[in-house]
Amino acid sequence: MTFLEVLEAIDGFVWGPVMLVLLVGTGIYLTIRTRFLTWRNLGYSIKSTLSKEARTTKRGTGDVSPFACLCTALAATIGTGNIAGVASALAVGGPGALVWMWISAAFGITSKFTECALAVKYRTTNDKGEMLGGPMVTAEVGIPKVYGPKFKKLGKLLGILFAAFAVIASFGIGNLTQGNSIATAFNDVCGANIYVVAAIVGVLTLIIVLGGLKSISKVSSVVVPFMAIFYFVGAVIIILAHITALPSAIVTMFRMAFSVKAVGGGVAGSVVASMAQAMVKGVSRGCFSNEAGMGSAAITASAATTDNHVRQGYINSTGTFWDTFVVCSVTGLAILTSGVMDKVVVDGEVVLEGASLTIAAFRTTLGPVGAWLVAVALALFAFSTILGWEYHGEKALEYLTSSTRATLAYRLIFSIIAFVGCVSAFDIAWDISDILNALMVVPNAIIMWMLVGPLVKDMKDFEGIKKKEKARTKQ
């Protein structure tokens, strides 16, 4: 067995049933423990996200606005998984995979809320006076504070493990693989020279990340809404062009999501899958896309200018909603209604999946323009992921070194690797970073389970604050 095969086996295990049970199980526990408040307050969360106050607030302390923090977090999560990941889930798990994406995301909203609210509650500052937070700081500060000095070593250990996994994963899943997706997309669509694409990606990355979080958040606040709307509109056009197939698609999705026996037919095309396949592929691709429970978004959330950690937790929790219920959904429905599922399996082998399947769906209605639309969206999604993950990795490194002195070197190396990723396909790097990305879940889940108790009380107190604010608004 080769080294790559060993890595692939480990990758398959860590992203297998055990990890998915941990991710979704944690989300279920947190949702029940918090009395379903994240679901009950989803309307409030979305409204707060879109409010003028979220973009301009000066209430409280922090480095950037709550909206900018959310956009930076979304920049890291809305990536190739929303285009290629969804398509791969449907190709192997069938239409039912989209239903299981929704189910896991529903509980993921609470996981995202919990990790982000805790990050703001226990955040500290670095040697430049900038906010420093995330699961690593939450563990070191929060666990001893709640459980006493005897738990100080456990908190520190969990923090170091999470930060180490995050730094290495930032170079792989957040950089190398994203750069390769950008170069491949443009090379496939228009034959663009990958070295030219690599140079553009590397230089743009360097220019933006040298400006730190404020630069990254400014770009993200413009690019993320634009790219999401741009792609959303294109996908909706595909769905509307095949609107008569939508009811059948929805029925098939739910039928295949809960069918114990392997079934197909209808909009499933040539794909035959069981409930088990739909569940595994839907949950794994959904979690990979929205990163709920992994702790990455919490690093960015800790920089928000806010007067209440619960308020910011609600704002950041919408990241899972926008990522899965909006972007992933339109990708899946565009594929299912377009009729391209007929071409996925030939002689029992999956021959069309990933970005190629999404491109095929867009091409059915928009022709070559559809292929370009997906390629541009994929490039924007992947580039924004590079920017978001640079910040995650940088802050994790700050925690490990207890200093910002390595920041400049990290930014330079990160930009160089973005160039390298465009011109090289590193299967080993993908597998290693994918494994570490999954391992981030373990310490983060332990942290959330240990600290959700005090957070529940904070959420109850915030309900009173909400009522007072609502009353003042009506006056």
Residue pairs with C-beta under 8 A, 6 or more apart in sequence:
1 9
3 428
4 427
4 428
4 431
7 428
7 431
7 432
7 435
8 431
10 431
10 435
11 431
11 434
11 435
11 438
14 435
14 438
14 439
15 284
15 288
15 434
15 438
16 280
17 280
19 438
19 441
20 104
20 280
20 283
20 284
20 287
22 441
22 442
22 445
23 104
23 108
23 111
23 283
23 287
23 292
23 293
23 441
23 445
24 104
24 107
24 108
24 283
24 287
26 111
26 293
26 445
26 448
26 449
27 104
27 107
27 108
27 109
27 110
27 111
27 292
27 293
28 107
29 449
30 107
30 110
30 111
30 114
30 448
30 452
31 38
31 39
31 106
31 107
31 110
33 452
33 453
33 456
34 110
34 113
34 114
34 452
34 455
34 456
34 459
35 456
37 459
37 463
38 45
38 109
38 110
38 113
38 314
38 317
39 106
39 109
39 110
41 314
42 109
42 318
42 321
44 314
44 466
45 314
45 315
45 317
45 318
45 321
46 318
46 321
48 54
48 66
48 311
48 314
48 315
49 66
49 67
49 70
49 315
49 318
53 59
54 65
54 66
54 67
54 70
54 315
55 65
55 66
55 67
55 68
55 221
56 65
57 65
57 66
57 305
57 306
58 305
59 305
59 306
59 307
60 305
60 306
60 307
60 308
61 131
61 305
61 306
62 69
62 131
62 303
62 304
62 305
62 306
63 130
63 131
63 213
63 214
63 303
63 304
63 305
64 72
64 213
64 214
64 217
64 303
64 304
64 305
65 217
65 304
65 305
66 304
66 305
66 306
66 311
66 312
66 315
67 221
67 315
68 217
68 218
68 220
68 221
69 217
69 300
69 301
69 303
69 304
69 312
69 315
69 316
70 301
70 315
70 316
70 318
70 319
71 217
71 220
71 221
71 224
71 225
72 213
72 216
72 217
72 220
72 300
72 387
72 388
72 391
73 116
73 296
73 297
73 300
73 301
73 316
73 319
73 388
74 220
74 224
74 228
74 319
74 322
74 323
74 384
74 388
75 216
75 220
75 223
75 224
75 384
75 385
75 387
75 388
76 174
76 291
76 296
76 297
76 300
76 384
76 385
76 387
76 388
76 389
76 391
76 392
77 289
77 290
77 291
77 296
77 297
77 319
77 323
77 385
77 388
78 224
78 227
78 228
78 289
78 322
78 323
78 327
78 381
78 384
78 385
79 178
79 289
79 381
79 382
79 384
79 385
80 177
80 178
80 181
80 355
80 378
80 381
80 382
80 385
81 285
81 288
81 289
81 328
82 231
82 289
82 323
82 327
82 328
82 331
82 381
83 231
83 331
83 355
83 358
83 374
83 377
83 378
83 381
84 181
84 354
84 355
84 358
84 378
85 285
85 288
85 289
85 328
86 98
86 101
86 285
86 289
86 328
86 331
86 332
86 335
86 358
87 331
87 335
87 353
87 354
87 355
87 356
87 357
87 358
88 281
88 285
88 353
88 354
88 357
89 97
89 98
89 101
89 281
89 282
89 284
89 285
89 286
90 97
90 98
90 271
90 332
90 335
90 336
90 341
90 344
90 357
91 271
91 344
91 345
91 350
91 352
91 353
91 354
91 357
92 271
92 273
92 277
92 281
92 350
92 353
93 100
93 273
93 277
93 278
93 279
93 280
93 281
93 282
94 256
94 264
94 268
94 271
94 272
94 273
94 277
94 278
95 249
95 252
95 253
95 256
95 257
95 267
95 268
95 271
95 278
95 332
95 336
95 341
96 253
96 254
96 255
96 256
96 257
96 258
96 259
96 273
96 275
96 278
96 279
96 282
97 257
97 273
97 277
97 278
97 281
97 282
97 285
97 332
98 253
98 282
98 328
98 329
98 332
98 333
98 336
99 253
99 254
99 257
99 258
99 278
99 282
100 257
100 278
100 279
100 281
100 282
100 283
100 286
101 282
101 283
101 285
101 286
101 289
101 324
101 328
101 332
102 286
102 324
102 325
102 329
103 282
103 283
104 282
104 283
104 286
104 287
105 286
105 290
105 292
105 320
105 321
105 323
105 324
105 325
108 286
108 287
108 290
108 292
108 293
108 320
108 324
109 292
109 317
109 318
109 320
109 321
110 317
111 292
111 293
111 320
111 448
112 290
112 292
112 293
112 297
112 316
112 317
112 319
112 320
113 313
113 314
113 316
113 317
114 313
114 448
114 452
114 455
115 135
115 138
115 293
115 295
115 297
115 298
115 301
115 444
115 447
115 448
116 297
116 298
116 301
116 312
116 313
116 316
116 317
117 301
117 309
117 310
117 312
117 313
117 314
117 316
117 455
117 458
118 135
118 138
118 142
118 298
118 309
118 313
118 447
118 448
118 451
118 455
119 133
119 134
119 135
119 137
119 138
119 298
119 299
119 301
119 302
119 309
120 133
120 301
120 302
120 304
120 306
120 309
120 312
120 313
121 138
121 142
121 309
121 455
121 458
122 133
122 137
122 138
122 141
122 142
122 145
123 131
123 132
123 133
123 137
123 302
124 131
124 132
124 133
124 137
124 141
125 131
125 132
126 132
126 398
126 403
126 404
127 403
127 404
128 404
130 213
130 303
130 404
131 302
131 303
132 302
132 395
132 398
132 399
133 298
133 299
133 301
133 302
133 303
133 395
134 162
134 163
134 166
134 295
134 298
134 299
134 302
134 392
134 395
134 396
134 399
135 158
135 159
135 162
135 295
135 298
135 299
135 440
135 443
135 444
135 447
136 158
136 159
136 160
136 162
136 163
136 166
136 396
136 399
137 159
137 302
137 399
138 159
138 298
138 447
138 451
139 154
139 155
139 156
139 158
139 159
139 162
139 443
139 447
140 152
140 155
140 156
140 158
140 159
141 155
142 155
142 447
142 451
143 151
143 152
143 154
143 155
143 158
143 447
143 450
143 451
144 151
144 152
144 155
146 450
146 451
146 453
146 454
147 450
158 443
158 446
158 447
159 399
159 443
160 400
161 439
161 442
161 443
162 295
162 396
162 440
162 443
162 444
162 447
163 396
163 397
163 399
163 400
164 396
164 400
165 436
165 437
165 439
165 440
165 443
166 295
166 296
166 299
166 392
166 393
166 396
166 436
166 440
167 393
167 396
167 397
167 400
168 432
168 433
168 436
169 389
169 393
169 433
169 436
169 437
169 440
170 389
170 390
170 392
170 393
170 396
170 414
171 393
171 414
171 417
171 429
171 433
172 426
172 429
172 430
172 432
172 433
172 434
172 436
172 437
173 389
173 430
173 433
173 434
173 436
173 437
174 385
174 386
174 388
174 389
174 390
174 392
174 393
174 433
175 386
175 389
175 390
175 414
175 417
175 418
175 421
176 417
176 420
176 421
176 424
176 426
176 429
176 430
176 433
177 421
177 426
177 429
177 430
177 433
178 382
178 383
178 385
178 386
178 389
178 418
178 421
179 198
179 201
179 382
179 386
179 417
179 418
179 419
179 420
179 421
179 422
180 421
180 422
180 424
180 425
180 426
181 355
181 378
181 379
181 382
182 197
182 201
182 378
182 379
182 382
182 383
182 422
183 192
183 194
183 197
183 198
183 201
183 421
183 422
183 423
185 355
185 374
185 375
185 378
185 379
185 382
186 192
186 197
186 375
186 379
187 193
187 194
187 197
188 375
189 371
189 372
189 375
190 372
190 375
194 422
194 423
195 422
195 423
197 422
198 418
198 419
198 420
198 421
198 422
198 423
199 419
201 383
201 386
201 418
201 419
201 422
202 415
202 416
202 418
202 419
202 422
203 415
204 383
205 383
205 386
205 387
205 390
205 414
205 415
205 418
206 411
206 412
206 415
208 215
208 216
208 219
208 387
209 215
209 216
209 387
209 390
209 391
209 394
209 411
209 414
209 415
210 411
211 218
213 303
213 391
216 387
216 388
216 390
216 391
219 387
220 384
220 387
220 388
223 380
223 383
223 384
224 384
226 380
227 377
227 380
227 381
227 384
228 322
228 326
228 327
230 373
230 376
230 377
230 380
231 327
231 330
231 373
231 377
231 381
232 326
232 327
232 330
234 362
234 366
234 370
234 373
234 374
234 377
235 330
235 331
235 333
235 334
235 362
236 330
237 365
237 366
238 334
238 337
238 338
238 361
238 362
238 364
238 365
238 366
238 370
239 246
239 330
239 333
239 334
239 337
241 365
242 337
242 338
242 339
242 365
243 337
245 267
245 336
245 337
245 338
245 339
246 333
246 337
248 266
248 267
249 266
249 267
249 333
249 336
249 337
251 266
252 265
252 266
252 267
252 268
252 336
253 336
255 263
256 263
256 264
256 268
256 273
256 275
256 278
257 275
257 278
257 279
257 282
258 275
259 274
259 275
260 274
260 275
261 274
262 272
262 273
262 274
262 277
263 272
263 273
263 274
264 270
264 271
264 272
264 273
267 336
267 337
267 339
267 341
268 341
269 339
269 340
269 341
269 342
269 343
269 344
269 345
270 341
270 342
270 343
270 344
270 345
270 346
271 341
271 344
271 345
272 345
286 324
286 328
287 293
287 294
289 323
289 324
289 328
290 319
290 320
290 323
290 324
290 328
291 297
292 319
292 320
293 441
293 444
293 445
293 448
294 437
294 440
294 441
294 444
295 440
295 441
295 443
295 444
295 447
296 389
296 392
296 440
297 316
297 319
298 316
298 444
299 391
299 392
299 395
299 396
300 388
300 391
300 392
301 312
301 313
301 316
304 312
304 315
304 316
306 312
308 462
308 465
309 458
310 455
310 458
310 459
310 461
310 462
311 462
331 358
334 358
334 361
334 362
335 341
335 357
335 358
335 361
338 360
338 361
338 362
338 364
338 365
339 364
340 352
340 357
340 360
340 361
340 364
343 351
343 352
343 360
344 350
344 351
344 352
344 353
344 357
345 351
352 360
355 374
355 378
358 374
359 370
359 371
359 374
359 375
361 370
362 370
362 371
362 373
362 374
363 370
363 371
364 370
366 373
386 418
390 411
390 414
393 410
393 414
394 407
394 410
394 411
394 414
397 406
397 407
397 410
398 404
398 406
398 407
